[in-house]
Amino acid sequence: MIAGISLDDLETDPKGCCARLYESDAVRWLLDDELHPGGERLTLRLAQLARVAPGARVVDVACGSGATTLLLARELGCVTVGVDLGARAIDQARRATPADARASFLLGDAEKLPLPDAGFDVALSECSLCTFPAKPRAIAEMARVVRPGGRIAIADVTANLDALPAALRSAAARVACVADASSADEYAALLRNAGCEPLAIEPHDTELRAMADRVEARLRVARMLAPPGDDRERIREAAELARLAINAIARGSLGYTLITARA
């Protein structure tokens, strides 16, 4: 059981479970409320690569509680729409949105976006594509809602799954966005298959390592504070996954990459 979600749930509904996990208070504490490597700095770098400009219309796919959606509207002056499968996350995002913000939020599935064709200049997704069981469908939906010549912008965990230990390919590893990740080349191929032209592939493995180090440190503290029993054992197992991930990053079989493409 992880944040109230069983491993059977993760096997049968990985997308929905990941949405619920990342809106949970426990996971947000574990990640220190920074839900993707590099935080705001890498978000703004991804936006720069995608040429997000003032007035641009941007859809943030799998937006969580809306941090990126609100950041882009606030810092870059664009009009943003966040879409997420988690009802609690959307409620949190709406409550955090200032009355004068050029940002709005919709409950919806990344593989069936509740949006019209060609309505956006940029479709952006951070640290979420790796959790989708139907990645080609999700990318096709991003391409559908972007105007011709617009941009697709993806920041995500990348992995050479064949080089990972079995524990990092398990259902539990989906929580860490690892078990269903693809390589940068595979993401680029998915974009091409959706009729998009990859423009930039920029690795940022150092930021993933920093996040993994923080998670592992917090899990060590949590294990020390937990009473003996099942909870302590689950924390020990999670800490072992974090350590395996750190080792995989060091070997180059696990990373984090920003990718942009033209629709």
Contacts in CASP RR format, 6 or more apart in sequence:
PFRMAT RR
TARGET T0000
AUTHOR 0000-0000-0000
METHOD contacts of the structure
MODEL  1
MIAGISLDDLETDPKGCCARLYESDAVRWLLDDELHPGGERLTLRLAQLA
RVAPGARVVDVACGSGATTLLLARELGCVTVGVDLGARAIDQARRATPAD
ARASFLLGDAEKLPLPDAGFDVALSECSLCTFPAKPRAIAEMARVVRPGG
RIAIADVTANLDALPAALRSAAARVACVADASSADEYAALLRNAGCEPLA
IEPHDTELRAMADRVEARLRVARMLAPPGDDRERIREAAELARLAINAIA
RGSLGYTLITARA
1 7 0 8 1.000
1 234 0 8 1.000
2 10 0 8 1.000
2 21 0 8 1.000
2 172 0 8 1.000
2 175 0 8 1.000
2 234 0 8 1.000
2 238 0 8 1.000
3 20 0 8 1.000
3 21 0 8 1.000
3 24 0 8 1.000
3 26 0 8 1.000
3 27 0 8 1.000
4 24 0 8 1.000
5 17 0 8 1.000
5 20 0 8 1.000
5 21 0 8 1.000
7 171 0 8 1.000
7 172 0 8 1.000
9 17 0 8 1.000
10 17 0 8 1.000
10 171 0 8 1.000
10 172 0 8 1.000
10 174 0 8 1.000
10 175 0 8 1.000
11 171 0 8 1.000
14 131 0 8 1.000
14 133 0 8 1.000
14 171 0 8 1.000
14 174 0 8 1.000
14 180 0 8 1.000
15 85 0 8 1.000
15 109 0 8 1.000
15 110 0 8 1.000
15 111 0 8 1.000
15 131 0 8 1.000
15 132 0 8 1.000
15 133 0 8 1.000
16 85 0 8 1.000
16 86 0 8 1.000
17 174 0 8 1.000
18 128 0 8 1.000
18 131 0 8 1.000
18 174 0 8 1.000
18 175 0 8 1.000
18 177 0 8 1.000
19 62 0 8 1.000
19 64 0 8 1.000
19 84 0 8 1.000
19 85 0 8 1.000
19 86 0 8 1.000
19 89 0 8 1.000
20 86 0 8 1.000
20 88 0 8 1.000
21 27 0 8 1.000
21 175 0 8 1.000
22 28 0 8 1.000
22 35 0 8 1.000
22 64 0 8 1.000
22 89 0 8 1.000
23 64 0 8 1.000
23 65 0 8 1.000
23 86 0 8 1.000
23 88 0 8 1.000
23 89 0 8 1.000
23 92 0 8 1.000
27 175 0 8 1.000
28 35 0 8 1.000
29 218 0 8 1.000
30 215 0 8 1.000
30 218 0 8 1.000
30 219 0 8 1.000
30 222 0 8 1.000
31 211 0 8 1.000
31 214 0 8 1.000
31 215 0 8 1.000
32 214 0 8 1.000
32 218 0 8 1.000
34 211 0 8 1.000
35 64 0 8 1.000
35 67 0 8 1.000
35 127 0 8 1.000
36 42 0 8 1.000
36 43 0 8 1.000
36 126 0 8 1.000
36 127 0 8 1.000
36 155 0 8 1.000
36 211 0 8 1.000
37 127 0 8 1.000
37 204 0 8 1.000
37 207 0 8 1.000
37 208 0 8 1.000
37 210 0 8 1.000
37 211 0 8 1.000
37 256 0 8 1.000
38 204 0 8 1.000
38 207 0 8 1.000
38 210 0 8 1.000
38 211 0 8 1.000
39 207 0 8 1.000
40 67 0 8 1.000
40 71 0 8 1.000
42 155 0 8 1.000
42 204 0 8 1.000
42 207 0 8 1.000
42 258 0 8 1.000
43 68 0 8 1.000
43 71 0 8 1.000
43 72 0 8 1.000
43 126 0 8 1.000
43 155 0 8 1.000
44 71 0 8 1.000
44 75 0 8 1.000
44 76 0 8 1.000
45 202 0 8 1.000
45 258 0 8 1.000
46 124 0 8 1.000
46 126 0 8 1.000
46 153 0 8 1.000
46 155 0 8 1.000
46 258 0 8 1.000
46 260 0 8 1.000
47 58 0 8 1.000
47 72 0 8 1.000
47 76 0 8 1.000
47 122 0 8 1.000
47 124 0 8 1.000
47 153 0 8 1.000
49 153 0 8 1.000
49 199 0 8 1.000
49 200 0 8 1.000
49 202 0 8 1.000
49 258 0 8 1.000
49 260 0 8 1.000
50 122 0 8 1.000
50 124 0 8 1.000
50 151 0 8 1.000
50 152 0 8 1.000
50 153 0 8 1.000
50 260 0 8 1.000
51 122 0 8 1.000
51 151 0 8 1.000
52 58 0 8 1.000
52 72 0 8 1.000
52 76 0 8 1.000
52 78 0 8 1.000
52 121 0 8 1.000
52 122 0 8 1.000
52 153 0 8 1.000
53 76 0 8 1.000
53 78 0 8 1.000
54 76 0 8 1.000
54 77 0 8 1.000
54 78 0 8 1.000
55 77 0 8 1.000
55 78 0 8 1.000
55 79 0 8 1.000
56 76 0 8 1.000
56 78 0 8 1.000
56 79 0 8 1.000
56 121 0 8 1.000
56 122 0 8 1.000
57 78 0 8 1.000
57 79 0 8 1.000
57 80 0 8 1.000
57 81 0 8 1.000
57 119 0 8 1.000
57 120 0 8 1.000
57 121 0 8 1.000
57 122 0 8 1.000
58 72 0 8 1.000
58 78 0 8 1.000
58 79 0 8 1.000
58 80 0 8 1.000
58 81 0 8 1.000
58 120 0 8 1.000
58 121 0 8 1.000
58 122 0 8 1.000
58 123 0 8 1.000
58 124 0 8 1.000
59 80 0 8 1.000
59 81 0 8 1.000
59 82 0 8 1.000
59 83 0 8 1.000
59 113 0 8 1.000
59 115 0 8 1.000
59 120 0 8 1.000
59 122 0 8 1.000
59 123 0 8 1.000
59 124 0 8 1.000
59 142 0 8 1.000
59 145 0 8 1.000
60 66 0 8 1.000
60 68 0 8 1.000
60 69 0 8 1.000
60 72 0 8 1.000
60 80 0 8 1.000
60 81 0 8 1.000
60 82 0 8 1.000
60 83 0 8 1.000
60 124 0 8 1.000
60 125 0 8 1.000
60 126 0 8 1.000
61 82 0 8 1.000
61 83 0 8 1.000
61 110 0 8 1.000
61 113 0 8 1.000
61 123 0 8 1.000
61 124 0 8 1.000
61 125 0 8 1.000
61 128 0 8 1.000
61 138 0 8 1.000
61 141 0 8 1.000
61 142 0 8 1.000
62 83 0 8 1.000
62 84 0 8 1.000
62 85 0 8 1.000
62 110 0 8 1.000
62 125 0 8 1.000
62 126 0 8 1.000
62 128 0 8 1.000
62 129 0 8 1.000
62 131 0 8 1.000
63 69 0 8 1.000
63 82 0 8 1.000
63 83 0 8 1.000
63 84 0 8 1.000
63 89 0 8 1.000
63 93 0 8 1.000
63 105 0 8 1.000
64 84 0 8 1.000
64 86 0 8 1.000
64 89 0 8 1.000
64 90 0 8 1.000
64 93 0 8 1.000
65 89 0 8 1.000
65 92 0 8 1.000
65 93 0 8 1.000
65 96 0 8 1.000
66 82 0 8 1.000
66 84 0 8 1.000
66 89 0 8 1.000
66 92 0 8 1.000
66 93 0 8 1.000
66 96 0 8 1.000
66 103 0 8 1.000
66 105 0 8 1.000
68 124 0 8 1.000
68 126 0 8 1.000
69 80 0 8 1.000
69 81 0 8 1.000
69 82 0 8 1.000
69 93 0 8 1.000
69 103 0 8 1.000
69 105 0 8 1.000
70 80 0 8 1.000
70 93 0 8 1.000
70 96 0 8 1.000
70 97 0 8 1.000
70 101 0 8 1.000
70 103 0 8 1.000
72 78 0 8 1.000
72 80 0 8 1.000
72 103 0 8 1.000
72 124 0 8 1.000
73 79 0 8 1.000
73 80 0 8 1.000
73 101 0 8 1.000
73 102 0 8 1.000
73 103 0 8 1.000
74 101 0 8 1.000
77 102 0 8 1.000
78 102 0 8 1.000
79 102 0 8 1.000
79 103 0 8 1.000
80 102 0 8 1.000
80 103 0 8 1.000
80 104 0 8 1.000
81 103 0 8 1.000
81 104 0 8 1.000
81 105 0 8 1.000
81 106 0 8 1.000
81 115 0 8 1.000
81 120 0 8 1.000
82 93 0 8 1.000
82 103 0 8 1.000
82 104 0 8 1.000
82 105 0 8 1.000
82 106 0 8 1.000
83 105 0 8 1.000
83 106 0 8 1.000
83 107 0 8 1.000
83 108 0 8 1.000
83 110 0 8 1.000
83 113 0 8 1.000
83 114 0 8 1.000
83 115 0 8 1.000
84 90 0 8 1.000
84 93 0 8 1.000
84 105 0 8 1.000
84 107 0 8 1.000
84 108 0 8 1.000
85 107 0 8 1.000
85 108 0 8 1.000
85 109 0 8 1.000
85 110 0 8 1.000
86 107 0 8 1.000
87 107 0 8 1.000
90 105 0 8 1.000
90 106 0 8 1.000
90 107 0 8 1.000
93 105 0 8 1.000
94 105 0 8 1.000
97 103 0 8 1.000
97 104 0 8 1.000
97 105 0 8 1.000
106 114 0 8 1.000
106 115 0 8 1.000
107 114 0 8 1.000
108 114 0 8 1.000
110 125 0 8 1.000
110 128 0 8 1.000
110 132 0 8 1.000
110 138 0 8 1.000
110 141 0 8 1.000
111 132 0 8 1.000
111 134 0 8 1.000
111 137 0 8 1.000
111 138 0 8 1.000
111 141 0 8 1.000
112 141 0 8 1.000
113 141 0 8 1.000
113 142 0 8 1.000
113 144 0 8 1.000
113 145 0 8 1.000
115 145 0 8 1.000
116 145 0 8 1.000
117 144 0 8 1.000
117 145 0 8 1.000
118 144 0 8 1.000
118 145 0 8 1.000
118 146 0 8 1.000
118 147 0 8 1.000
118 148 0 8 1.000
119 145 0 8 1.000
119 146 0 8 1.000
119 147 0 8 1.000
120 145 0 8 1.000
120 146 0 8 1.000
120 147 0 8 1.000
120 150 0 8 1.000
121 146 0 8 1.000
121 147 0 8 1.000
121 150 0 8 1.000
121 151 0 8 1.000
122 146 0 8 1.000
122 150 0 8 1.000
122 151 0 8 1.000
122 152 0 8 1.000
122 153 0 8 1.000
123 142 0 8 1.000
123 143 0 8 1.000
123 145 0 8 1.000
123 146 0 8 1.000
123 151 0 8 1.000
123 152 0 8 1.000
123 153 0 8 1.000
124 152 0 8 1.000
124 153 0 8 1.000
124 154 0 8 1.000
125 138 0 8 1.000
125 142 0 8 1.000
125 153 0 8 1.000
125 154 0 8 1.000
125 155 0 8 1.000
125 156 0 8 1.000
126 154 0 8 1.000
126 155 0 8 1.000
126 156 0 8 1.000
127 155 0 8 1.000
127 156 0 8 1.000
127 157 0 8 1.000
127 177 0 8 1.000
128 156 0 8 1.000
129 135 0 8 1.000
129 138 0 8 1.000
129 139 0 8 1.000
129 154 0 8 1.000
129 156 0 8 1.000
129 187 0 8 1.000
130 156 0 8 1.000
130 157 0 8 1.000
130 159 0 8 1.000
130 177 0 8 1.000
130 178 0 8 1.000
130 180 0 8 1.000
130 181 0 8 1.000
130 182 0 8 1.000
131 174 0 8 1.000
131 177 0 8 1.000
131 180 0 8 1.000
132 138 0 8 1.000
132 180 0 8 1.000
133 180 0 8 1.000
135 182 0 8 1.000
135 190 0 8 1.000
136 190 0 8 1.000
136 193 0 8 1.000
136 194 0 8 1.000
139 152 0 8 1.000
139 190 0 8 1.000
139 191 0 8 1.000
139 193 0 8 1.000
139 194 0 8 1.000
139 196 0 8 1.000
140 194 0 8 1.000
142 152 0 8 1.000
142 194 0 8 1.000
143 152 0 8 1.000
143 194 0 8 1.000
143 195 0 8 1.000
143 196 0 8 1.000
143 263 0 8 1.000
146 152 0 8 1.000
146 263 0 8 1.000
147 263 0 8 1.000
148 263 0 8 1.000
149 262 0 8 1.000
149 263 0 8 1.000
150 262 0 8 1.000
150 263 0 8 1.000
151 199 0 8 1.000
151 260 0 8 1.000
151 261 0 8 1.000
151 262 0 8 1.000
151 263 0 8 1.000
152 191 0 8 1.000
152 196 0 8 1.000
152 260 0 8 1.000
152 261 0 8 1.000
152 262 0 8 1.000
152 263 0 8 1.000
153 258 0 8 1.000
153 259 0 8 1.000
153 260 0 8 1.000
154 187 0 8 1.000
154 191 0 8 1.000
154 258 0 8 1.000
154 259 0 8 1.000
154 260 0 8 1.000
155 256 0 8 1.000
155 257 0 8 1.000
155 258 0 8 1.000
155 259 0 8 1.000
156 177 0 8 1.000
156 181 0 8 1.000
156 187 0 8 1.000
156 256 0 8 1.000
156 257 0 8 1.000
156 259 0 8 1.000
157 177 0 8 1.000
157 178 0 8 1.000
157 181 0 8 1.000
157 208 0 8 1.000
157 254 0 8 1.000
157 255 0 8 1.000
157 256 0 8 1.000
158 181 0 8 1.000
158 182 0 8 1.000
158 183 0 8 1.000
158 184 0 8 1.000
158 187 0 8 1.000
158 203 0 8 1.000
158 254 0 8 1.000
158 255 0 8 1.000
158 256 0 8 1.000
158 257 0 8 1.000
159 168 0 8 1.000
159 178 0 8 1.000
159 181 0 8 1.000
159 182 0 8 1.000
159 183 0 8 1.000
159 248 0 8 1.000
159 253 0 8 1.000
159 254 0 8 1.000
159 255 0 8 1.000
160 183 0 8 1.000
160 252 0 8 1.000
160 253 0 8 1.000
160 254 0 8 1.000
161 169 0 8 1.000
161 179 0 8 1.000
161 181 0 8 1.000
163 248 0 8 1.000
163 251 0 8 1.000
163 253 0 8 1.000
164 178 0 8 1.000
164 248 0 8 1.000
164 253 0 8 1.000
164 254 0 8 1.000
165 244 0 8 1.000
165 248 0 8 1.000
167 173 0 8 1.000
167 240 0 8 1.000
167 241 0 8 1.000
167 244 0 8 1.000
168 176 0 8 1.000
168 178 0 8 1.000
168 179 0 8 1.000
168 241 0 8 1.000
168 244 0 8 1.000
168 245 0 8 1.000
168 248 0 8 1.000
168 254 0 8 1.000
169 178 0 8 1.000
169 179 0 8 1.000
170 179 0 8 1.000
171 179 0 8 1.000
172 179 0 8 1.000
172 237 0 8 1.000
172 238 0 8 1.000
172 241 0 8 1.000
173 179 0 8 1.000
173 241 0 8 1.000
174 180 0 8 1.000
176 241 0 8 1.000
176 242 0 8 1.000
176 245 0 8 1.000
178 245 0 8 1.000
178 254 0 8 1.000
181 254 0 8 1.000
182 190 0 8 1.000
184 201 0 8 1.000
184 203 0 8 1.000
184 257 0 8 1.000
184 259 0 8 1.000
187 257 0 8 1.000
187 259 0 8 1.000
188 198 0 8 1.000
188 201 0 8 1.000
188 259 0 8 1.000
188 261 0 8 1.000
191 197 0 8 1.000
191 198 0 8 1.000
191 259 0 8 1.000
191 261 0 8 1.000
192 198 0 8 1.000
195 263 0 8 1.000
196 261 0 8 1.000
196 262 0 8 1.000
196 263 0 8 1.000
197 261 0 8 1.000
197 262 0 8 1.000
198 259 0 8 1.000
198 260 0 8 1.000
198 261 0 8 1.000
199 260 0 8 1.000
199 261 0 8 1.000
199 262 0 8 1.000
200 258 0 8 1.000
200 259 0 8 1.000
200 260 0 8 1.000
201 257 0 8 1.000
201 258 0 8 1.000
201 259 0 8 1.000
202 257 0 8 1.000
202 258 0 8 1.000
202 259 0 8 1.000
203 255 0 8 1.000
203 256 0 8 1.000
203 257 0 8 1.000
204 255 0 8 1.000
204 256 0 8 1.000
204 257 0 8 1.000
204 258 0 8 1.000
205 249 0 8 1.000
205 252 0 8 1.000
205 254 0 8 1.000
205 255 0 8 1.000
205 256 0 8 1.000
207 256 0 8 1.000
208 249 0 8 1.000
208 254 0 8 1.000
208 255 0 8 1.000
208 256 0 8 1.000
209 246 0 8 1.000
209 249 0 8 1.000
209 250 0 8 1.000
212 242 0 8 1.000
212 245 0 8 1.000
212 246 0 8 1.000
212 249 0 8 1.000
213 246 0 8 1.000
215 242 0 8 1.000
216 239 0 8 1.000
216 242 0 8 1.000
216 243 0 8 1.000
216 246 0 8 1.000
219 235 0 8 1.000
219 238 0 8 1.000
219 239 0 8 1.000
219 242 0 8 1.000
220 239 0 8 1.000
222 235 0 8 1.000
223 232 0 8 1.000
223 235 0 8 1.000
223 236 0 8 1.000
223 239 0 8 1.000
226 232 0 8 1.000
226 235 0 8 1.000
245 254 0 8 1.000
248 254 0 8 1.000
249 255 0 8 1.000
END
